């Protein structure tokens, strides 16, 4: 171990000789040495099962594993006709859709690699990524994305061809652009010849070849391209199979995460590996409409979705007639009493089991119906979530499993299990990997899933990886004696007050985000006596609250500034503060009538807030909160500082 971690007080590792894995995971690494071989093997095994489907209007488009392979073979042949070869970069600038999956697998199958770009990126960032990756070909969503690229095209001499998913005659008038359907027809190879070509290409790919570049979302500075080798992704599949042991062929997964994100990309690869069916949903709005019809077995989402789903359920419960509200409260209490027993892996007493059966029949089934009614479990990652939200979902019969990882760890590196979980933690590390806590609290990690470099960025690589192969994750955390990891915050985000106290803003923000009427929170306080926050509002919940209280809802912006809402939020924030140590408490807060959005460049595509940008843009509002803080709050802060 390197000198930085030599004195780490806590460490959890699993010797490689002792790796435990499920049969499916063993087979993945025993018989396939690259992702192209894995793709072909799964197509052969699950041939007539549904691989993916996506709604278009009132109809669904779908493909079986065998049909999917034939389509991918055609895309491979088309790219080959365009001159794409092993080791070339191909960009994908698109939202989540079935063509993205085909393009990704085709690029992988050629031995080339995908450079993935979020569809919300601005031209300057698109330019940086296409230059950094050296992409020779680029897949695009639509005319809107084409216009972005057209504005920077003169600065991209290496970009030879653009393939557009949507048919658009005006865009297709550009001679360097062809449609996706034209790409499928570009090669004269027969289906049999195309398959032989794909098999030949797969045999030439080496485990340490690059399969894709996933660019960090860039909360600060330019994004960095993390090299995903075939070996890394196969190791990630092994780790995921060892933890998610209930998934099986035919399990339905809803894919709505951005495919430019490491977790989104791994989600579609993992689902194919176990023979699952991927239901592709392009947006979160469509997700909430489609869940009841799709009836998924698995759902992966960021904390904000679960926060808002919980807030909506609680808001509806608040409008119930008194007898039904009493029934809801009783059922929730029963469910929450069972959660710690399950967590401790202890049997639930007969009396409580009977009450649970009644609560499930009368209340919980209806709540689960909003998610389709069949969820085995839901996964949560990317940012902290309040433990009370996790407990709520466990209580109603939707186990909410927290995971943790970075783009640099391929995706997840630790995860809770359905039969071995600890709420408030992100679970235990994958077999064959090590994590430890450095003396300053930073989490270090190493193992097969850890990346080897940032593409064309040796300086950033040297900062992230030490000489002994430890990744310095930038996250602060703790390990308990059983190896469960708790994330405290990002190292660079920790707020140090004038009194020397260290405040973890993400923890506070997760608690504030759990307030039903709050959409987003940003905590501020570096070199200040205490923490303050700015809150944006969840407008549907605010409207429902106001209507229930008899507040005029004709102008929601007036509602946002009303004394009634302020008093309601004061009570909610006081409840949050009661859970915190004195120095952590939010002493004052402001309400914003505008959200932090992608368009305003205040959140990342994965819904993380851009703290530095928010601090700079709203610095005046933050500073005014210190002037308006009640005198008794300021006196308490001064007294803590002097002591």
C-alpha positions in Angstrom: 0.0 0.0 0.0 1.2 3.5 -0.8 2.4 5.9 1.9 -0.9 7.8 1.8 -2.9 4.9 3.0 -0.2 3.1 5.0 -1.8 4.1 8.4 -5.4 3.7 7.3 -7.4 2.7 10.5 -10.0 0.8 8.7 -9.7 -1.5 5.7 -11.9 -4.2 4.1 -10.5 -6.4 1.4 -11.2 -9.8 -0.1 -8.1 -11.7 -1.3 -8.4 -12.6 -5.0 -7.9 -16.2 -4.3 -11.1 -16.1 -2.2 -13.4 -14.5 -4.8 -17.0 -15.8 -4.5 -19.3 -15.5 -7.5 -22.6 -16.8 -8.9 -22.5 -19.4 -11.7 -23.5 -16.7 -14.2 -20.7 -14.5 -13.1 -18.2 -17.4 -13.3 -19.3 -18.1 -16.8 -18.9 -14.5 -17.9 -15.2 -14.5 -17.1 -14.5 -18.2 -17.9 -15.8 -18.2 -21.5 -15.6 -14.7 -22.8 -12.6 -12.4 -22.8 -14.2 -9.4 -24.4 -17.6 -7.8 -24.6 -18.2 -8.6 -28.3 -17.9 -12.3 -27.5 -20.3 -11.9 -24.5 -22.8 -10.2 -26.8 -22.7 -13.0 -29.3 -22.9 -15.7 -26.7 -26.0 -14.1 -25.0 -27.7 -13.7 -28.4 -27.2 -17.4 -29.1 -28.4 -18.4 -25.6 -31.5 -16.2 -25.3 -32.3 -16.0 -29.0 -36.1 -15.6 -29.1 -36.5 -13.8 -25.8 -37.2 -10.0 -25.9 -34.0 -8.0 -25.7 -35.5 -4.5 -25.7 -38.6 -2.5 -26.4 -39.5 1.2 -26.6 -42.9 2.9 -26.9 -43.6 5.1 -29.9 -47.0 6.8 -29.4 -49.4 4.0 -28.6 -47.3 1.2 -30.1 -44.2 -0.6 -28.9 -41.1 -1.4 -31.1 -39.1 -4.4 -29.9 -36.4 -6.9 -30.9 -35.5 -10.3 -29.7 -31.9 -11.2 -28.8 -31.5 -12.8 -32.2 -33.0 -9.8 -34.1 -30.9 -7.5 -32.0 -27.8 -9.3 -33.0 -28.7 -9.1 -36.7 -29.3 -5.4 -36.4 -26.0 -4.9 -34.6 -24.2 -6.9 -37.3 -25.8 -4.6 -40.0 -24.6 -1.5 -38.1 -21.1 -3.0 -37.8 -21.0 -3.6 -41.5 -22.1 -0.1 -42.2 -19.5 1.4 -40.0 -16.9 -0.8 -41.6 -18.0 0.5 -45.0 -17.4 4.0 -43.7 -13.8 3.0 -42.8 -14.1 2.6 -39.0 -11.5 0.2 -37.8 -10.3 -1.4 -34.5 -9.0 1.3 -32.2 -11.0 4.1 -33.7 -13.3 6.4 -31.7 -17.0 6.8 -32.5 -19.1 9.4 -30.7 -22.7 9.1 -29.6 -24.5 12.4 -28.8 -28.0 11.3 -28.1 -30.7 10.7 -25.5 -31.7 7.2 -24.3 -33.2 5.2 -27.2 -32.9 1.8 -28.9 -30.5 3.0 -31.6 -28.0 4.1 -28.9 -27.7 0.5 -27.7 -27.3 -0.8 -31.2 -24.6 1.8 -32.1 -22.7 1.0 -28.8 -22.7 -2.7 -29.4 -21.7 -2.3 -33.0 -18.7 0.0 -32.2 -17.7 -2.5 -29.4 -18.0 -5.4 -31.9 -15.6 -3.7 -34.4 -12.9 -3.4 -31.7 -13.4 0.4 -31.8 -14.7 2.4 -28.8 -17.6 4.7 -28.0 -17.1 8.2 -26.8 -20.4 9.0 -25.2 -21.8 12.6 -24.9 -24.8 13.8 -22.9 -27.4 15.3 -25.2 -27.7 18.3 -22.9 -24.0 19.4 -23.5 -23.3 22.8 -25.0 -21.2 23.1 -28.2 -17.9 24.0 -26.4 -18.0 20.8 -24.3 -19.0 18.7 -27.3 -16.0 20.2 -29.1 -13.7 19.3 -26.2 -14.9 15.7 -26.0 -14.8 15.1 -29.8 -11.3 16.5 -29.9 -10.1 14.6 -26.9 -11.4 11.3 -28.2 -10.4 11.9 -31.8 -13.9 10.6 -32.9 -14.0 9.9 -36.7 -17.7 9.3 -36.8 -20.6 10.6 -34.7 -24.1 9.3 -34.0 -26.7 12.1 -33.4 -30.2 12.2 -32.1 -31.8 14.8 -34.3 -31.6 18.1 -36.1 -31.1 20.0 -32.8 -28.0 18.1 -32.0 -26.8 18.5 -35.6 -27.0 22.3 -35.3 -24.8 22.1 -32.2 -22.2 20.1 -34.1 -22.5 22.2 -37.2 -21.5 25.3 -35.2 -18.2 23.7 -34.3 -17.6 21.4 -37.3 -14.8 23.6 -38.8 -12.8 22.9 -35.7 -13.1 19.1 -36.0 -11.1 18.1 -39.1 -10.9 14.4 -38.0 -14.8 14.1 -37.9 -15.6 12.4 -41.2 -19.2 11.2 -41.0 -22.3 11.9 -39.0 -25.1 9.3 -38.6 -28.5 10.7 -37.5 -31.1 8.5 -35.8 -34.1 10.7 -36.8 -34.9 10.9 -40.5 -34.7 14.6 -41.4 -34.5 15.7 -45.1 -33.1 19.1 -44.3 -30.2 17.7 -42.2 -29.7 14.9 -44.6 -28.9 17.4 -47.4 -25.5 17.6 -45.8 -23.3 15.2 -47.8 -21.4 14.1 -44.7 -24.6 13.0 -43.0 -26.5 9.8 -43.5 -29.5 8.4 -41.7 -29.4 5.4 -39.4 -31.5 3.4 -41.8 -29.1 4.2 -44.6 -26.2 3.0 -42.5 -28.0 -0.3 -42.0 -28.2 -0.7 -45.8 -24.7 0.6 -46.6 -23.0 -2.8 -46.8 -23.8 -5.5 -49.5 -23.0 -8.3 -47.1 -25.7 -10.9 -46.6 -26.9 -11.6 -43.0 -24.7 -14.8 -43.0 -21.7 -12.9 -44.2 -22.3 -10.1 -41.7 -22.4 -12.6 -38.9 -19.2 -14.2 -40.0 -17.6 -10.7 -40.2 -18.8 -9.9 -36.6 -17.4 -13.2 -35.3 -14.1 -12.6 -36.9 -13.9 -9.0 -35.4 -14.8 -10.4 -31.9 -12.0 -12.9 -32.0 -9.4 -10.1 -32.6 -10.3 -8.0 -29.5 -8.0 -8.1 -26.5 -9.2 -7.8 -22.9 -7.3 -4.6 -22.3 -8.5 -2.9 -25.5 -10.7 0.2 -24.9 -14.4 -0.5 -25.2 -15.6 3.0 -24.5 -14.8 6.4 -23.0 -17.2 7.6 -20.4 -16.7 11.3 -19.6 -17.0 12.5 -16.0 -20.0 14.9 -15.7 -17.7 17.8 -14.8 -19.0 19.5 -11.7 -15.8 21.5 -12.0 -13.6 22.1 -15.1 -13.6 20.1 -18.3 -14.8 16.5 -18.2 -12.2 13.7 -18.2 -12.5 10.6 -20.4 -12.4 7.4 -18.3 -11.1 4.5 -20.4 -13.4 1.4 -20.0 -11.5 -1.7 -21.1 -13.2 -4.9 -21.9 -11.5 -6.4 -18.8 -12.9 -3.7 -16.5 -16.5 -4.1 -17.7 -16.4 -7.9 -17.4 -15.1 -7.5 -13.8 -18.0 -5.1 -13.1 -20.4 -7.8 -14.4 -18.8 -10.3 -12.1 -19.2 -8.0 -9.1 -22.8 -7.1 -9.9 -23.8 -10.8 -10.3 -22.2 -11.6 -7.0 -24.5 -9.0 -5.3 -27.7 -9.0 -7.3 -28.3 -12.7 -7.2 -32.1 -12.6 -7.8 -31.9 -11.3 -11.4 -32.5 -13.9 -14.1 -33.3 -14.3 -17.7 -36.6 -12.5 -18.5 -36.2 -10.0 -15.6 -37.6 -6.6 -16.9 -35.5 -3.6 -16.3 -36.5 0.0 -17.1 -33.7 2.0 -18.7 -34.1 5.7 -18.5 -30.7 6.9 -17.2 -28.5 8.8 -19.6 -26.4 6.3 -21.5 -23.5 8.7 -21.5 -23.3 8.0 -17.8 -21.3 5.0 -16.6 -24.2 3.5 -14.7 -26.6 3.9 -17.6 -24.2 2.3 -20.0 -23.4 -0.6 -17.6 -27.1 -1.1 -17.0 -27.8 -2.0 -20.6 -24.7 -4.3 -20.7 -25.6 -6.0 -17.4 -29.2 -6.6 -18.5 -28.0 -8.3 -21.7 -25.6 -10.4 -19.8 -28.2 -12.1 -17.6 -30.8 -12.3 -20.4 -33.0 -9.5 -19.2 -35.5 -7.4 -21.1 -34.7 -3.7 -21.3 -37.7 -1.3 -21.5 -36.3 1.9 -22.9 -37.9 5.1 -21.6 -36.5 8.4 -23.0 -37.4 10.7 -20.1 -38.4 10.7 -16.4 -41.8 12.1 -17.3 -42.5 9.2 -19.6 -41.1 6.9 -16.9 -43.8 7.8 -14.4 -46.5 7.3 -17.1 -45.2 3.9 -18.3 -44.3 2.2 -15.0 -47.8 0.9 -14.3 -48.0 -0.7 -17.8 -44.4 -1.9 -18.0 -44.5 -3.5 -14.5 -40.7 -3.8 -14.2 -38.9 -6.1 -11.9 -35.9 -3.8 -11.4 -35.6 0.0 -11.3 -32.4 2.0 -11.2 -32.7 5.7 -10.4 -31.1 8.7 -8.8 -32.3 9.8 -5.3 -34.4 12.7 -6.6 -36.9 10.3 -8.2 -37.4 8.4 -4.9 -37.5 11.6 -2.9 -40.3 13.0 -5.1 -42.2 9.7 -5.3 -42.1 9.5 -1.5 -43.2 13.2 -1.3 -46.1 12.5 -3.7 -47.3 9.5 -1.7 -47.2 11.4 1.6 -48.9 14.4 0.1 -51.8 12.1 -1.2 -52.0 10.5 2.2 -52.4 14.0 3.7 -55.5 14.5 1.7 -57.2 11.3 2.8 -60.3 11.4 5.0 -59.4 10.9 8.7 -60.2 7.1 8.9 -58.2 6.3 5.8 -55.3 8.5 7.0 -55.3 6.6 10.3 -55.2 3.3 8.4 -52.2 4.6 6.3 -50.3 5.8 9.4 -51.0 2.4 11.1 -49.8 0.4 8.1 -46.6 2.5 7.7 -45.8 2.1 11.3 -46.2 -1.7 11.0 -44.0 -1.8 7.9 -41.3 0.3 9.6 -41.3 -1.9 12.6 -40.4 -4.9 10.4 -37.5 -3.2 8.6 -34.9 -3.4 11.4 -35.7 -7.0 11.9 -35.1 -7.8 8.3 -31.9 -5.7 8.3 -30.7 -7.7 11.3 -31.6 -10.9 9.5 -33.9 -11.9 12.3 -37.3 -13.5 11.9 -40.4 -11.3 12.0 -42.7 -12.5 14.9 -46.0 -14.1 13.9 -48.1 -11.2 15.2 -46.2 -8.7 13.2 -46.3 -10.9 10.1 -50.1 -11.0 10.3 -50.3 -7.2 10.7 -48.0 -6.9 7.7 -50.3 -9.0 5.6 -53.2 -6.8 6.5 -51.2 -3.6 5.8 -50.0 -5.0 2.5 -53.5 -5.9 1.3 -55.1 -2.6 2.4 -52.3 0.0 1.8 -49.0 -1.2 0.4 -50.2 -2.9 -2.7 -51.8 0.4 -3.9 -48.5 2.3 -3.2 -46.5 -0.2 -5.1 -48.9 0.0 -8.0 -47.4 3.4 -8.9 -44.2 1.5 -9.7 -46.0 -1.3 -11.6 -46.6 -3.5 -8.7 -43.9 -6.1 -9.4 -40.6 -4.6 -8.3 -38.2 -7.1 -6.8 -36.0 -4.1 -5.7 -35.0 -0.6 -6.6 -31.4 0.6 -6.9 -30.2 4.0 -5.9 -26.9 5.7 -6.6 -25.1 8.8 -7.8 -25.9 10.9 -4.7 -26.8 10.6 -1.0 -30.4 9.8 0.0 -32.1 10.4 3.4 -32.2 7.1 5.3 -35.9 7.8 6.2 -36.7 7.6 2.5 -34.9 4.2 2.2 -36.8 2.9 5.3 -40.1 4.0 3.8 -39.6 2.0 0.6 -38.4 -1.0 2.5 -41.5 -0.7 4.7 -44.0 -0.7 1.8 -42.4 -3.7 0.1 -40.0 -2.1 -2.3 -36.5 -2.8 -1.1 -34.4 0.2 -2.0 -30.8 -0.9 -2.3 -28.0 1.8 -2.1 -24.9 1.4 -4.2 -21.7 3.5 -4.6 -19.1 3.9 -7.3 -17.5 6.3 -9.6 -17.0 6.5 -13.3 -13.4 5.6 -12.5 -14.6 2.3 -10.8 -16.5 1.3 -14.0 -19.8 1.9 -12.2 -20.8 0.4 -8.8 -18.1 -0.9 -6.5 -20.1 -1.4 -3.3 -23.7 -2.4 -3.0 -26.1 -3.7 -0.4 -27.8 -7.1 -1.0 -31.4 -7.9 -0.6 -30.6 -10.4 2.1 -27.7 -8.5 3.7 -28.3 -4.7 3.8 -27.6 -1.9 6.2 -29.7 1.3 5.7 -27.6 4.4 5.7 -24.6 2.6 4.0 -23.8 1.8 0.4 -23.1 -1.8 1.2 -19.9 -3.9 1.0 -17.2 -4.0 -1.7 -17.3 -6.4 -4.7 -15.3 -9.6 -4.3 -11.7 -9.3 -5.4 -11.6 -5.6 -4.7 -10.2 -3.6 -1.8 -11.3 -0.4 -0.2 -9.6 1.4 2.7 -10.0 4.8 4.5 -6.9 7.0 4.4 -5.9 9.1 7.5 -7.7 12.1 6.2 -10.9 10.1 5.7 -10.7 9.7 1.9 -11.9 6.4 0.4 -9.2 4.5 -1.5 -10.0 1.6 -3.8 -8.2 -0.9 -6.0 -9.0 -4.0 -8.0 -10.1 -5.2 -11.5 -12.9 -2.6 -11.9 -10.5 0.4 -11.3 -9.6 2.3 -14.4 -6.1 2.6 -15.6 -6.1 6.1 -17.1 -8.0 9.1 -18.3 -7.8 9.3 -22.1 -5.0 11.6 -23.3 -4.7 13.1 -19.8 -1.7 11.7 -18.0 -1.5 14.5 -15.5 -5.1 13.9 -14.2 -4.4 10.1 -14.2 -1.3 10.6 -11.9 -3.4 12.7 -9.5 -6.1 10.0 -9.2 -3.9 6.8 -9.1 -1.0 6.3 -6.8 2.1 4.1 -7.5 0.5 1.1 -5.8 -2.7 1.2 -7.8 -5.0 2.9 -5.3 -7.6 5.1 -6.7 -8.0 8.3 -4.6 -11.8 8.6 -5.0 -12.3 12.1 -3.6 -15.1 10.8 -1.4 -15.0 10.9 2.4 -16.4 7.8 4.2 -16.2 5.3 7.0 -16.1 1.5 7.2 -17.8 -0.4 10.0 -16.4 -3.7 11.4 -18.5 -5.7 8.9 -17.2 -3.9 5.9 -20.3 -1.7 5.2 -19.2 1.6 3.7 -20.9 4.9 4.6 -20.4 7.9 2.4 -20.1 11.2 4.2 -19.4 13.7 1.3 -17.1 14.7 -1.5 -13.7 15.7 -0.1 -13.7 18.9 -2.0 -17.2 19.8 -1.0 -16.7 19.7 2.8 -17.5 23.0 4.4 -15.1 24.3 7.1 -16.7 27.0 9.2 -14.9 29.8 11.0 -15.1 27.8 14.1 -13.2 24.9 12.5 -16.2 22.6 12.3 -16.5 20.4 9.1 -19.9 20.2 7.6 -20.9 17.6 4.9 -23.2 19.6 2.7 -24.5 16.6 0.7 -25.8 15.0 3.9 -27.7 18.2 4.8 -29.0 18.5 1.2 -30.3 15.0 1.3 -32.3 15.7 4.4 -33.6 19.0 3.0 -34.5 17.3 -0.3 -36.7 14.9 1.6 -39.0 17.7 2.6 -42.0 17.2 0.3 -42.2 20.8 -0.9 -38.5 21.1 -1.6 -37.1 20.1 -5.0 -33.5 21.0 -4.6 -31.2 22.3 -1.9 -27.8 23.9 -1.9 -25.9 24.4 1.4 -23.4 27.2 1.8 -21.0 28.1 4.7 -17.3 27.9 3.8 -15.4 30.2 6.2 -18.7 31.3 7.7 -19.9 30.9 11.3 -22.7 28.4 10.3 -24.5 26.9 7.4 -27.3 28.4 5.4 -29.2 27.0 2.3 -31.1 28.0 -0.8 -34.2 25.8 -1.6 -36.1 25.4 -4.8 -39.7 24.2 -4.7 -41.5 21.1 -5.9 -44.4 23.0 -7.5 -47.0 20.2 -7.8 -46.5 19.5 -4.0 -46.6 23.2 -3.1 -49.8 23.6 -5.1 -51.4 20.6 -3.4 -50.3 21.9 0.1 -51.6 25.4 -0.6 -55.0 24.2 -1.9 -55.3 22.0 1.2 -54.6 25.0 3.5 -56.9 27.3 1.7 -54.1 29.5 0.2 -54.8 31.1 -3.1 -53.0 29.1 -5.8 -53.7 31.4 -8.8 -50.2 32.7 -8.6 -47.7 30.1 -7.4 -44.8 32.6 -7.1 -46.9 34.6 -4.6 -47.5 31.3 -2.7 -43.7 30.7 -2.7 -43.2 34.0 -0.9 -46.2 33.7 1.4 -45.9 33.7 5.2 -48.0 30.5 5.3 -45.5 28.5 3.2 -42.6 30.0 5.1 -44.1 28.9 8.4 -44.7 25.4 7.0 -41.1 25.2 5.8 -39.8 26.6 9.1 -41.4 23.6 10.9 -39.9 21.1 8.3 -36.4 22.6 8.5 -36.6 22.5 12.3 -37.3 18.8 12.1 -34.3 18.4 9.8 -32.1 20.4 12.3 -33.3 18.2 15.1 -31.5 15.2 13.4 -28.2 17.1 13.3 -25.4 18.1 15.6 -25.6 21.7 16.6 -22.7 22.9 14.4 -24.3 21.2 11.3 -27.7 22.9 11.5 -29.0 25.2 8.8 -29.5 28.5 10.6 -31.3 30.3 7.8 -32.6 29.5 4.3 -33.9 31.2 1.3 -36.5 30.2 -1.3 -35.9 30.4 -5.0 -38.7 30.5 -7.5 -36.5 29.1 -10.3 -35.0 25.6 -10.3 -31.4 24.6 -10.8 -31.5 23.3 -14.3 -29.3 21.8 -17.0 -30.2 24.7 -19.2 -28.9 27.2 -16.6 -25.7 25.0 -16.2 -26.4 24.6 -12.4 -26.8 20.8 -12.4 -25.0 18.0 -14.2 -26.8 15.5 -16.6 -26.9 13.1 -13.6 -28.8 15.7 -11.5 -25.9 16.6 -9.2 -25.8 20.3 -8.3 -22.8 22.3 -9.6 -21.9 23.8 -6.3 -19.3 26.3 -7.4 -21.6 27.7 -10.1 -24.5 28.0 -7.7 -22.4 29.6 -5.0 -21.1 32.2 -7.6 -24.5 32.9 -9.2 -26.4 33.2 -5.9 -23.6 34.6 -3.7 -25.6 37.8 -2.9 -28.6 35.7 -1.8 -26.4 33.5 0.4 -24.7 36.5 2.0 -28.1 38.1 2.7 -29.1 35.1 4.7 -26.4 35.8 7.2 -27.7 39.4 7.6 -31.3 38.1 8.1 -30.4 35.3 10.6 -32.2 35.8 13.9 -29.9 37.4 16.6 -30.2 34.4 18.9 -28.9 32.1 16.1 -25.9 34.4 15.5 -25.2 34.6 19.3 -25.2 30.8 19.6 -22.8 30.5 16.6 -20.5 33.2 18.2 -20.6 31.4 21.5 -19.6 28.1 19.8 -16.8 29.8 18.0 -15.4 31.4 21.2 -15.6 28.1 23.1 
